[in-house]
């Protein structure tokens, strides 16, 4: 364990990655909020598919010497537009995601195999890593998060209606296809942001697990997103605070904290159900 954890220079290291902690907090909040709609719209599989094309875009950018955030954003937006325009029905969406996933993963692996730089950069795209986030990149993360939050607030009511009862929403004149595209773009931006910290393979831990946990213990339309954001914030910030004192990537800690929260919520839900029986 001494080879993995070293707390002797924790304060010094924490000062160096202050921006990374802030970035994790922002990602946890945004991921927790948008994850509520991911769960309501049964799109957990789509998140994984978008993350694979995000990984491909980031890997291409890494190979070409372009900013990885730009590459990941382009890849995620491309995936979101494809899924949003062609996959309005769950069956079609799952088929499209099933096609995109191996394609994105294959392109990403090809680019990483051709990349001559440090192996840590390759590994980080898949599983995340702690890096000192500069103010320029932090500004981009904050800007992207603000765009996502603003978009969700604008379309919140019709999106909630469409997510819970799409057939009735369509019959009432709700522009379901347009909502799907806007939501997919917001989801793509969130995935692109989250990949910078937790990696492409484990992005579900911040975009699905917090919302799934919150739905186990609360039912209110207000309480679910609030609790989901709290769970996402605790998972992301808690994970990076522990990872600072270790030699491991940040993602195992974030995913573990997120999973423990989910298990606790499941236990609480089970106890409640037994007491009411």
MOUR-V408921 format. One record per run of one state. SS is the DSSP state (h for helix, s for strand, l for the rest). FROM is the first residue (numbers start at 1). LEN is the number of residues. If there is no record, write none. Layout:
BEGIN
SS&FROM&LEN + SS&FROM&LEN
END
This chain:
BEGIN
l&1&4 + s&5&1 + l&6&4 + h&10&7 + l&17&1 + h&18&23 + l&41&3 + h&44&21 + l&65&3 + h&68&19 + l&87&3 + h&90&25 + l&115&4 + h&119&9 + l&128&7 + h&135&20 + l&155&1 + h&156&9 + l&165&1 + h&166&6 + l&172&4 + h&176&23 + l&199&5 + h&204&4 + l&208&1 + h&209&9 + l&218&5 + h&223&21 + l&244&2 + s&246&1 + l&247&4 + h&251&26 + l&277&1
END
